[in-house]
Amino acid sequence: MVNELFFDLYAVPRMTEFRLKNLLARLGSPEAIFGADEADLTDVTGVDAELARAIIGYQRRPGLAEQIARAEALGVRVVSYLDEDFPFNLRGVAHMPPVLFMRGEISSTDKQAVAVVGTRSPSHYGRMVAERIARELALSGVTVVSGLARGVDTFAHRGALAGGGRTIAVLGCGIDVYYPPENRQLCEAIVNQGAVVSEFPLGTEPLAMNSALARAVVAVEAGDRSGVLNTCAWAQEQGRTVFAVPGRIGDEKSTGTNRLLRDGAKIVTATDEILSFLGRGRVTEPSVAGAPVAEEEKPVLNALTAEPRHIDELCEILGMPMAELLNILFQLEIKGLITQLPGKFFARTV
């Protein structure tokens, strides 16, 4: 059952995260905060007599009951930074939120987490790279963190789910707000294979995400003024390592990531480089539901990259009859290892 008093604390006039964190540190729980007298409350840093009286005289507003009922229906838990299941990687971070609204579960294995971020309008290359890196991290037991936004975030979460691993969505809105709306089904899948978390009260409209849950951040594609650059700068301030995927010179979707590389970010040319940083082995051979790539499928998979190739070009490269090649491509597509694009073009997804 959700602790309703956390919702009440956020509804107290002039309550801020800084003040709530100090109140929890001194008094330990919402129950103790609402049960304290004015002297105990004003003894807390940041709490003046006006706020203390607001806490003591607080009366729940009518609309808050509906918000709490919505949280109950969604299975939301409220976790404070004093609780054991508060994410390990958030502890001690500057501007750490005192409370998280959470669906799903945070695991001890999530200490090994990597954030995959990028533009909301990626190129085909960006989509494939984000999905591939996330899938290979998941296959190697690394939790993938992203923001459930359109674009790179979406493909990162999909890749992690396809790899059978854990993924965490850090929302820049209330946990009851499905944004973008088309990611509602993806959100529910993440709840079942990881967690969806937000530091914002229910109903909050979308803001930018941060990457504090991760040990490292991978920027896949970002323009010159992309918010991804702010995320990476913030991550560096918190002592996180920033990786960037190189892009074509002059490609506006890669201007930002190429600048990150110029300014000292670590280059990513393969997921193994991220795994090496984490002290893990190489990526395991791609498989789906335990079914490895068949011997006859390997040459076809190896002939494909994230850059689409036409079926005629593949036939020429592989010296394979069209009918046989189409059958193998179909099997690889079922396994989620490649994707077919309009006009009989094919590209790797891993």
VEXDREN-2710 file (C-alpha; in Angstrom, 1 decimal):
% VEXDREN-2710
k/r/px/py/pz
1/MET/0.0/0.0/0.0
2/VAL/1.4/3.4/-1.0
3/ASN/2.4/5.7/1.9
4/GLU/-0.2/8.5/1.5
5/LEU/1.6/10.9/3.8
6/PHE/4.4/11.5/1.2
7/PHE/1.8/12.9/-1.1
8/ASP/0.6/15.1/1.7
9/LEU/4.2/16.4/2.4
10/TYR/4.6/17.4/-1.3
11/ALA/1.2/19.3/-1.0
12/VAL/2.3/21.4/2.0
13/PRO/2.8/25.0/0.9
14/ARG/6.5/26.1/0.5
15/MET/7.7/22.5/0.9
16/THR/10.8/21.9/-1.3
17/GLU/13.0/18.9/-1.9
18/PHE/15.8/20.5/0.2
19/ARG/13.5/21.0/3.1
20/LEU/11.9/17.6/2.8
21/LYS/15.3/15.9/2.7
22/ASN/16.3/17.7/5.9
23/LEU/13.0/16.9/7.6
24/LEU/13.4/13.2/6.8
25/ALA/17.1/13.2/7.9
26/ARG/16.1/14.7/11.3
27/LEU/12.7/13.0/12.0
28/GLY/12.9/9.8/9.9
29/SER/9.4/9.5/8.4
30/PRO/6.4/11.4/7.2
31/GLU/4.5/10.2/10.3
32/ALA/7.1/11.8/12.6
33/ILE/7.2/15.0/10.5
34/PHE/3.4/15.5/10.8
35/GLY/3.5/14.5/14.5
36/ALA/6.3/17.0/15.4
37/ASP/5.7/20.3/17.3
38/GLU/6.8/23.7/16.1
39/ALA/10.0/23.7/18.1
40/ASP/11.2/20.3/16.6
41/LEU/10.3/21.4/13.1
42/THR/12.0/24.8/13.2
43/ASP/15.1/23.1/14.6
44/VAL/15.5/21.6/11.1
45/THR/17.7/23.5/8.6
46/GLY/15.5/25.4/6.1
47/VAL/12.3/25.1/8.1
48/ASP/11.0/28.4/9.4
49/ALA/8.0/29.1/11.6
50/GLU/5.7/29.7/8.6
51/LEU/6.5/26.3/7.1
52/ALA/6.3/24.6/10.5
53/ARG/2.8/26.0/11.1
54/ALA/1.8/24.9/7.6
55/ILE/2.9/21.3/8.4
56/ILE/1.1/21.3/11.8
57/GLY/-2.1/22.8/10.4
58/TYR/-2.1/20.9/7.1
59/GLN/-5.4/19.7/5.7
60/ARG/-5.6/17.4/2.7
61/ARG/-7.0/19.2/-0.4
62/PRO/-9.9/17.3/-2.2
63/GLY/-8.0/16.5/-5.4
64/LEU/-5.1/14.7/-3.6
65/ALA/-7.3/11.7/-2.8
66/GLU/-7.8/11.1/-6.5
67/GLN/-4.1/11.3/-7.1
68/ILE/-3.4/8.8/-4.3
69/ALA/-6.1/6.4/-5.8
70/ARG/-4.4/6.7/-9.2
71/ALA/-1.0/5.8/-7.6
72/GLU/-2.6/2.8/-5.9
73/ALA/-4.1/1.6/-9.2
74/LEU/-0.8/1.8/-11.0
75/GLY/1.1/0.0/-8.2
76/VAL/3.3/3.0/-7.4
77/ARG/5.6/2.8/-4.4
78/VAL/7.1/5.8/-2.7
79/VAL/10.7/5.3/-1.7
80/SER/12.7/7.8/0.4
81/TYR/16.5/8.0/0.4
82/LEU/16.4/6.5/3.9
83/ASP/14.9/3.2/2.6
84/GLU/17.0/0.2/1.7
85/ASP/15.6/-0.1/-1.8
86/PHE/16.5/3.5/-2.7
87/PRO/18.8/3.2/-5.8
88/PHE/22.4/2.8/-4.8
89/ASN/23.8/4.9/-7.5
90/LEU/21.7/7.9/-6.4
91/ARG/23.0/8.0/-2.9
92/GLY/25.4/10.8/-2.2
93/VAL/24.8/12.5/-5.6
94/ALA/24.5/16.3/-5.4
95/HIS/20.8/17.3/-5.6
96/MET/19.7/13.8/-4.8
97/PRO/15.9/13.6/-4.7
98/PRO/14.7/12.8/-1.2
99/VAL/11.8/10.7/-2.6
100/LEU/11.2/8.5/-5.7
101/PHE/7.9/7.4/-7.1
102/MET/8.5/3.9/-8.4
103/ARG/6.9/1.1/-10.4
104/GLY/8.7/-2.2/-10.8
105/GLU/11.7/-3.0/-8.7
106/ILE/15.3/-1.8/-8.3
107/SER/17.8/-4.7/-8.0
108/SER/21.2/-4.8/-6.5
109/THR/22.5/-5.7/-10.0
110/ASP/21.4/-2.2/-11.1
111/LYS/24.6/-0.8/-9.6
112/GLN/26.1/-1.8/-13.0
113/ALA/24.0/0.5/-15.1
114/VAL/24.7/2.5/-18.2
115/ALA/22.6/5.4/-19.5
116/VAL/22.0/5.4/-23.2
117/VAL/20.7/8.8/-24.4
118/GLY/20.4/10.8/-27.7
119/THR/18.2/12.9/-29.9
120/ARG/14.5/12.5/-30.2
121/SER/14.7/12.3/-34.0
122/PRO/17.6/9.9/-34.7
123/SER/18.7/8.7/-38.1
124/HIS/18.4/5.1/-39.1
125/TYR/22.0/4.7/-38.0
126/GLY/21.3/6.2/-34.6
127/ARG/18.3/4.0/-34.0
128/MET/20.2/0.9/-34.9
129/VAL/23.3/1.8/-32.8
130/ALA/21.1/2.7/-29.7
131/GLU/19.3/-0.6/-30.0
132/ARG/22.4/-2.6/-30.6
133/ILE/24.4/-1.1/-27.7
134/ALA/21.5/-1.5/-25.3
135/ARG/20.8/-5.1/-26.4
136/GLU/24.5/-6.1/-26.0
137/LEU/24.7/-4.4/-22.6
138/ALA/21.6/-6.3/-21.5
139/LEU/23.0/-9.6/-22.9
140/SER/26.1/-9.0/-20.8
141/GLY/24.1/-8.3/-17.6
142/VAL/24.3/-4.5/-17.5
143/THR/21.2/-2.5/-16.7
144/VAL/20.3/0.1/-19.3
145/VAL/18.9/3.4/-18.1
146/SER/17.2/5.9/-20.4
147/GLY/14.3/8.4/-20.3
148/LEU/11.5/6.7/-22.2
149/ALA/11.3/9.7/-24.6
150/ARG/10.9/9.5/-28.3
151/GLY/13.9/8.5/-30.4
152/VAL/17.1/7.1/-28.9
153/ASP/15.6/6.5/-25.5
154/THR/12.8/4.4/-27.0
155/PHE/15.3/2.2/-29.0
156/ALA/17.6/1.9/-26.0
157/HIS/14.8/0.5/-23.9
158/ARG/13.6/-1.8/-26.7
159/GLY/17.1/-3.1/-27.2
160/ALA/17.5/-3.9/-23.5
161/LEU/14.2/-5.7/-23.4
162/ALA/15.1/-7.7/-26.5
163/GLY/18.4/-8.7/-24.9
164/GLY/16.4/-10.2/-21.9
165/GLY/18.1/-7.8/-19.5
166/ARG/17.0/-5.1/-17.1
167/THR/16.1/-1.5/-18.0
168/ILE/15.1/1.5/-15.9
169/ALA/13.2/4.4/-17.3
170/VAL/13.9/7.7/-15.4
171/LEU/10.9/9.9/-16.2
172/GLY/11.0/13.7/-16.5
173/CYS/7.3/13.8/-15.6
174/GLY/4.9/12.3/-13.1
175/ILE/4.9/8.5/-13.0
176/ASP/1.2/8.5/-14.0
177/VAL/1.9/10.6/-17.2
178/TYR/2.4/8.5/-20.3
179/TYR/4.7/10.6/-22.4
180/PRO/5.0/10.2/-25.3
181/PRO/1.6/8.5/-25.4
182/GLU/2.8/5.9/-27.9
183/ASN/5.3/4.5/-25.4
184/ARG/2.6/3.4/-23.0
185/GLN/3.0/-0.3/-23.9
186/LEU/6.8/0.0/-23.7
187/CYS/6.4/1.6/-20.2
188/GLU/4.4/-1.4/-19.0
189/ALA/7.0/-3.8/-20.4
190/ILE/9.8/-2.0/-18.6
191/VAL/7.8/-2.2/-15.3
192/ASN/7.9/-6.0/-15.7
193/GLN/11.6/-6.2/-16.6
194/GLY/13.0/-3.4/-14.5
195/ALA/11.6/-0.2/-13.1
196/VAL/10.0/3.1/-14.0
197/VAL/11.0/5.9/-11.6
198/SER/10.3/9.6/-11.2
199/GLU/11.3/12.2/-8.6
200/PHE/8.3/14.3/-9.5
201/PRO/4.8/14.1/-7.9
202/LEU/2.0/12.6/-9.9
203/GLY/0.6/14.8/-12.7
204/THR/3.8/16.7/-13.3
205/GLU/4.3/17.6/-17.0
206/PRO/7.4/16.4/-18.9
207/LEU/10.8/17.9/-18.0
208/ALA/14.3/16.8/-18.9
209/MET/15.7/13.4/-17.4
210/ASN/19.0/13.0/-15.7
211/SER/21.5/10.1/-15.6
212/ALA/22.4/9.8/-11.9
213/LEU/21.2/6.1/-11.8
214/ALA/24.1/5.1/-14.2
215/ARG/27.8/4.6/-13.8
216/ALA/28.4/5.9/-17.3
217/VAL/26.5/7.7/-20.0
218/VAL/26.5/6.9/-23.7
219/ALA/25.5/9.6/-26.1
220/VAL/24.4/8.1/-29.4
221/GLU/23.4/11.1/-31.5
222/ALA/23.0/14.7/-30.5
223/GLY/22.8/18.0/-32.4
224/ASP/24.7/21.2/-31.5
225/ARG/22.0/22.5/-29.1
226/SER/20.7/19.1/-27.9
227/GLY/19.6/18.7/-24.3
228/VAL/21.7/15.5/-24.4
229/LEU/24.8/17.8/-24.0
230/ASN/23.3/19.1/-20.8
231/THR/22.7/15.6/-19.5
232/CYS/26.3/14.7/-20.3
233/ALA/27.7/17.8/-18.6
234/TRP/25.6/17.1/-15.5
235/ALA/26.8/13.5/-15.5
236/GLN/30.5/14.6/-15.6
237/GLU/29.8/17.0/-12.7
238/GLN/28.7/13.9/-10.7
239/GLY/31.8/12.0/-11.6
240/ARG/30.2/9.8/-14.3
241/THR/32.1/8.7/-17.4
242/VAL/30.7/10.0/-20.7
243/PHE/31.0/7.9/-23.9
244/ALA/30.0/9.2/-27.3
245/VAL/29.3/7.4/-30.6
246/PRO/31.2/9.2/-33.5
247/GLY/29.1/10.4/-36.4
248/ARG/29.7/11.7/-39.9
249/ILE/31.4/15.1/-40.3
250/GLY/28.8/17.6/-41.2
251/ASP/25.9/15.5/-40.0
252/GLU/23.8/17.8/-37.9
253/LYS/22.5/14.9/-35.8
254/SER/26.2/14.2/-34.8
255/THR/27.5/17.7/-34.2
256/GLY/27.0/17.4/-30.5
257/THR/28.4/13.9/-30.0
258/ASN/31.5/14.7/-32.2
259/ARG/32.0/17.8/-30.0
260/LEU/31.8/15.6/-26.9
261/LEU/34.6/13.5/-28.3
262/ARG/36.7/16.5/-29.1
263/ASP/36.2/17.7/-25.5
264/GLY/37.4/14.4/-24.0
265/ALA/34.5/11.9/-24.0
266/LYS/35.5/8.3/-24.5
267/ILE/34.8/7.0/-28.0
268/VAL/32.5/4.0/-28.6
269/THR/33.1/1.9/-31.6
270/ALA/31.9/-1.3/-30.0
271/THR/30.0/-2.2/-26.9
272/ASP/33.0/-4.1/-25.7
273/GLU/34.7/-0.8/-24.9
274/ILE/31.9/0.1/-22.4
275/LEU/32.0/-3.4/-20.9
276/SER/35.8/-3.1/-20.5
277/PHE/35.3/0.2/-18.5
278/LEU/32.8/-1.7/-16.3
279/GLY/35.3/-4.5/-15.8
280/ARG/33.3/-7.1/-17.7
281/GLY/34.1/-9.5/-20.5
282/ARG/33.2/-9.2/-24.2
283/VAL/29.7/-9.3/-25.5
284/THR/28.3/-12.8/-25.8
285/GLU/27.2/-14.0/-29.2
286/PRO/23.8/-12.7/-30.2
287/SER/21.0/-15.0/-29.4
288/VAL/17.3/-14.9/-29.0
289/ALA/15.4/-16.9/-26.4
290/GLY/18.5/-19.2/-26.1
291/ALA/18.7/-19.9/-29.9
292/PRO/22.2/-19.1/-31.2
293/VAL/22.8/-17.8/-34.7
294/ALA/22.9/-20.9/-37.0
295/GLU/26.1/-21.5/-39.0
296/GLU/24.4/-20.8/-42.3
297/GLU/23.1/-17.5/-40.9
298/LYS/26.4/-16.1/-39.8
299/PRO/27.8/-15.1/-43.2
300/VAL/24.5/-13.2/-43.9
301/LEU/24.6/-11.5/-40.5
302/ASN/28.2/-10.6/-40.9
303/ALA/27.5/-9.1/-44.4
304/LEU/25.1/-6.6/-42.8
305/THR/25.8/-3.5/-40.8
306/ALA/23.7/-0.7/-39.4
307/GLU/23.8/0.9/-42.8
308/PRO/21.1/-0.7/-45.0
309/ARG/22.0/-2.9/-47.9
310/HIS/19.8/-3.9/-50.8
311/ILE/19.0/-7.6/-51.4
312/ASP/20.7/-7.5/-54.8
313/GLU/23.9/-6.3/-53.3
314/LEU/23.8/-9.0/-50.6
315/CYS/23.2/-11.7/-53.3
316/GLU/26.3/-10.5/-55.1
317/ILE/28.5/-10.3/-52.0
318/LEU/27.4/-13.7/-50.7
319/GLY/27.1/-15.5/-54.0
320/MET/23.8/-17.0/-52.7
321/PRO/20.6/-17.7/-54.6
322/MET/17.9/-15.2/-53.9
323/ALA/15.4/-17.7/-52.5
324/GLU/18.0/-19.1/-50.1
325/LEU/19.1/-15.7/-49.0
326/LEU/15.5/-14.5/-48.4
327/ASN/14.8/-17.5/-46.2
328/ILE/17.8/-16.8/-44.0
329/LEU/17.0/-13.1/-43.8
330/PHE/13.5/-14.0/-42.7
331/GLN/14.9/-16.2/-39.9
332/LEU/17.3/-13.5/-38.8
333/GLU/14.4/-11.0/-38.8
334/ILE/12.3/-13.3/-36.6
335/LYS/15.2/-13.4/-34.1
336/GLY/15.3/-9.7/-34.0
337/LEU/18.9/-9.5/-35.3
338/ILE/18.1/-7.6/-38.5
339/THR/15.3/-5.4/-39.8
340/GLN/13.8/-5.0/-43.3
341/LEU/13.3/-1.5/-44.6
342/PRO/11.2/-0.4/-47.6
343/GLY/12.5/-1.4/-51.0
344/LYS/14.1/-4.7/-49.9
345/PHE/16.9/-3.1/-47.9
346/PHE/18.2/-4.9/-44.8
347/ALA/20.2/-3.7/-41.8
348/ARG/21.5/-5.2/-38.5
349/THR/19.8/-4.3/-35.3
350/VAL/22.6/-5.9/-33.1
END
